[in-house]
Amino acid sequence: MALARLNGGPLDGQIIPLDPTVGDSYIVPYGEGQLIYTREGEETNTGDDDGPTEARFVYVEATEDIDPDPDGRDD
């Protein structure tokens, strides 16, 4: 199983299972929109005995504004 390591954006630091059909872009639902990450660099840990293969994905943009306080309150 391959893993995607997400860098930047609201999901920074998340490691998730990577579907083998994912190409150079990883798009994930987030709130009312989507977050877009792109693959960066080569996969690591591609050998038989060095753990799961990892791919690094870097945050590019969100399709909707990311608002941590959608109610507009300043508590």
N, CA, C and O of each residue as an XYZ file, in Angstrom:
300
protein
N       0.848     -1.177      0.000
C       0.000      0.000      0.000
C       0.892      1.238      0.000
O       1.860      1.311      0.756
N       0.566      2.198     -0.839
C       1.284      3.470     -0.880
C       0.576      4.484      0.009
O      -0.628      4.400      0.249
N       1.359      5.440      0.487
C       0.829      6.490      1.349
C       1.082      7.849      0.720
O       2.098      8.057      0.057
N       0.151      8.773      0.932
C       0.323     10.161      0.511
C       0.613     10.988      1.754
O      -0.134     10.938      2.730
N       1.699     11.746      1.713
C       2.055     12.652      2.799
C       1.694     14.059      2.328
O       2.292     14.578      1.385
N       0.698     14.679      2.998
C       0.204     15.996      2.584
C       0.979     17.101      3.289
O       1.198     17.049      4.499
N       1.389     18.100      2.515
C       2.180     19.210      3.032
C       1.508     20.531      2.705
O       1.149     20.784      1.555
N       1.338     21.378      3.722
C       0.708     22.683      3.540
C      -0.803     22.590      3.594
O      -1.370     21.498      3.622
N      -1.443     23.732      3.610
C      -2.906     23.777      3.641
C      -3.481     23.238      4.931
O      -2.743     22.959      5.876
N      -4.795     23.087      4.977
C      -5.466     22.646      6.200
C      -5.170     21.206      6.595
O      -5.384     20.837      7.750
N      -4.689     20.391      5.682
C      -4.409     18.988      5.997
C      -2.918     18.728      6.178
O      -2.472     17.584      6.086
N      -2.154     19.769      6.433
C      -0.705     19.646      6.596
C      -0.343     18.564      7.603
O      -0.875     18.532      8.713
N       0.559     17.685      7.208
C       1.032     16.642      8.102
C       0.228     15.355      8.056
O       0.628     14.361      8.662
N      -0.890     15.350      7.355
C      -1.721     14.144      7.281
C      -1.051     13.112      6.377
O      -0.469     13.452      5.347
N      -1.143     11.866      6.775
C      -0.666     10.751      5.962
C      -1.865      9.859      5.719
O      -2.494      9.378      6.662
N      -2.182      9.639      4.451
C      -3.382      8.887      4.114
C      -3.056      7.809      3.081
O      -2.097      7.950      2.322
N      -3.844      6.736      3.046
C      -3.636      5.711      2.013
C      -3.819      6.327      0.632
O      -4.737      7.117      0.412
N      -2.943      5.963     -0.291
C      -2.977      6.525     -1.636
C      -3.528      5.498     -2.608
O      -2.940      4.440     -2.829
N      -4.657      5.835     -3.172
C      -5.275      4.974     -4.180
C      -4.339      4.906     -5.390
O      -3.829      5.939     -5.824
N      -4.103      3.721     -5.940
C      -3.182      3.602     -7.074
C      -3.627      4.352     -8.329
O      -2.825      4.540     -9.244
N      -4.869      4.776     -8.390
C      -5.355      5.508     -9.564
C      -5.049      7.002     -9.498
O      -5.264      7.715    -10.479
N      -4.548      7.491     -8.354
C      -4.232      8.920     -8.208
C      -2.984      9.239     -9.016
O      -1.962      8.564     -8.894
N      -3.079     10.278     -9.842
C      -1.948     10.703    -10.669
C      -1.141     11.786     -9.990
O      -0.721     11.633     -8.843
N      -0.922     12.893    -10.707
C      -0.109     13.985    -10.180
C      -0.879     14.961     -9.315
O      -0.270     15.802     -8.655
N      -2.214     14.875     -9.298
C      -3.037     15.735     -8.452
C      -3.873     14.884     -7.507
O      -4.388     13.829     -7.874
N      -3.989     15.376     -6.284
C      -4.833     14.714     -5.297
C      -5.874     15.738     -4.865
O      -5.528     16.780     -4.309
N      -7.135     15.450     -5.115
C      -8.220     16.377     -4.798
C      -9.100     15.737     -3.743
O      -9.572     14.611     -3.907
N      -9.315     16.465     -2.659
C     -10.069     15.919     -1.535
C     -11.187     16.887     -1.153
O     -10.968     18.099     -1.141
N     -12.392     16.371     -0.838
C     -13.469     17.253     -0.397
C     -13.111     17.920      0.932
O     -12.497     17.307      1.805
N     -13.505     19.182      1.066
C     -13.235     19.916      2.302
C     -14.294     20.989      2.441
O     -14.338     21.926      1.644
N     -15.150     20.863      3.444
C     -16.229     21.836      3.638
C     -17.151     21.842      2.437
O     -17.631     20.791      2.011
N     -17.401     23.016      1.890
C     -18.264     23.161      0.720
C     -17.490     23.000     -0.589
O     -18.094     22.970     -1.662
N     -16.176     22.896     -0.513
C     -15.364     22.822     -1.726
C     -14.409     21.650     -1.718
O     -14.706     20.578     -1.191
N     -13.261     21.882     -2.312
C     -12.242     20.849     -2.404
C     -10.867     21.467     -2.184
O     -10.652     22.653     -2.434
N      -9.936     20.632     -1.708
C      -8.544     21.027     -1.589
C      -7.779     20.334     -2.699
O      -8.049     19.175     -3.016
N      -6.833     21.034     -3.284
C      -6.053     20.466     -4.373
C      -4.586     20.424     -3.964
O      -3.995     21.437     -3.591
N      -4.017     19.230     -4.043
C      -2.610     18.991     -3.768
C      -1.975     18.418     -5.029
O      -2.631     17.689     -5.773
N      -0.700     18.739     -5.281
C       0.001     18.157     -6.417
C       1.215     17.368     -5.943
O       1.850     17.706     -4.945
N       1.516     16.318     -6.682
C       2.646     15.455     -6.357
C       3.939     16.235     -6.559
O       4.085     16.985     -7.524
N       4.870     16.043     -5.634
C       6.162     16.722     -5.731
C       7.268     15.704     -5.476
O       7.260     15.005     -4.462
N       8.201     15.629     -6.387
C       9.347     14.736     -6.218
C       9.009     13.290     -6.533
O       7.914     12.959     -6.988
N       9.989     12.452     -6.274
C       9.863     11.022     -6.530
C       9.306     10.314     -5.302
O       9.415     10.818     -4.184
N       8.717      9.159     -5.509
C       8.243      8.339     -4.393
C       9.441      7.838     -3.596
O      10.516      7.606     -4.149
N       9.242      7.673     -2.286
C      10.294      7.142     -1.418
C       9.859      5.779     -0.894
O       8.693      5.400     -1.009
N      10.801      5.057     -0.325
C      10.550      3.723      0.227
C       9.949      2.790     -0.828
O       8.927      2.146     -0.591
N      10.586      2.726     -1.973
C      10.062      1.904     -3.060
C      10.627      0.487     -3.065
O      10.259     -0.323     -3.915
N      11.519      0.184     -2.123
C      12.100     -1.157     -2.053
C      11.178     -2.141     -1.360
O      10.132     -1.770     -0.827
N      11.584     -3.402     -1.376
C      10.765     -4.456     -0.771
C      10.803     -4.438      0.751
O       9.858     -4.898      1.392
N      11.883     -3.914      1.347
C      12.055     -4.028      2.798
C      12.202     -2.694      3.519
O      12.739     -2.664      4.626
N      11.745     -1.590      2.931
C      11.934     -0.294      3.587
C      10.624      0.403      3.961
O      10.591      1.626      4.098
N       9.574     -0.350      4.123
C       8.296      0.222      4.552
C       7.423      0.587      3.375
O       7.791      0.354      2.223
N       6.251      1.167      3.665
C       5.319      1.508      2.595
C       5.855      2.640      1.715
O       6.535      3.547      2.196
N       5.543      2.573      0.450
C       5.917      3.624     -0.486
C       5.187      4.913     -0.106
O       3.999      4.894      0.218
N       5.916      6.031     -0.151
C       5.325      7.325      0.171
C       5.478      8.284     -1.000
O       6.502      8.297     -1.683
N       4.444      9.082     -1.219
C       4.477     10.152     -2.214
C       4.163     11.458     -1.495
O       3.251     11.517     -0.670
N       4.913     12.492     -1.809
C       4.714     13.807     -1.187
C       3.774     14.624     -2.072
O       3.982     14.733     -3.281
N       2.742     15.195     -1.459
C       1.803     16.070     -2.155
C       1.798     17.424     -1.457
O       1.723     17.494     -0.230
N       1.879     18.491     -2.235
C       1.962     19.857     -1.717
C       0.675     20.611     -2.047
O       0.160     20.529     -3.162
N       0.169     21.343     -1.065
C      -1.067     22.127     -1.207
C      -0.920     23.190     -2.289
O       0.077     23.910     -2.343
N      -1.934     23.274     -3.151
C      -1.949     24.272     -4.210
C      -3.038     25.309     -3.952
O      -2.768     26.510     -3.923
N      -4.285     24.833     -3.762
C      -5.380     25.777     -3.586
C      -6.627     25.071     -3.054
O      -6.707     23.843     -3.000
N      -7.590     25.898     -2.665
C      -8.919     25.421     -2.277
C      -9.909     26.004     -3.274
O      -9.747     27.140     -3.722
N     -10.934     25.234     -3.622
C     -11.926     25.731     -4.577
C     -12.911     26.698     -3.930
O     -13.601     27.433     -4.636
N     -12.986     26.713     -2.623
C     -13.832     27.649     -1.863
C     -12.974     28.275     -0.770
O     -11.947     27.712     -0.388
N     -13.385     29.432     -0.265
C     -12.671     30.052      0.846
C     -12.664     29.123      2.044
O     -13.664     28.477      2.357
N     -11.524     29.068      2.706
C     -11.418     28.282      3.928
C     -11.632     29.237      5.083
O     -10.800     30.105      5.344
N     -12.750     29.076      5.774
C     -13.139     29.975      6.844
C     -13.229     29.198      8.150
O     -14.146     28.397      8.329
N     -12.287     29.424      9.066
C     -12.337     28.689     10.330
C     -13.504     29.080     11.230
O     -13.806     28.370     12.190
N     -14.163     30.195     10.936
C     -15.302     30.650     11.736
C     -16.461     31.015     10.806
O     -16.714     32.197     10.572
N     -17.161     30.018     10.276
C     -18.204     30.289      9.300
C     -19.388     31.086      9.844
O     -20.166     31.635      9.064
N     -19.540     31.159     11.172
C     -20.632     31.915     11.774
C     -20.322     33.399     11.879
O     -21.202     34.202     12.186
N     -19.062     33.765     11.623
C     -18.670     35.167     11.686
C     -18.554     35.720     13.080
O     -18.588     36.936     13.268
N     -18.418     34.854     14.063
C     -18.308     35.319     15.447
C     -16.845     35.496     15.824
O     -15.989     34.745     15.357
N     -16.556     36.462     16.648
C     -15.213     36.703     17.177
C     -15.236     36.408     18.668
O     -15.283     37.322     19.491
N     -15.204     35.140     19.006
C     -15.247     34.766     20.435
C     -13.894     34.879     21.074
O     -13.748     34.605     22.265
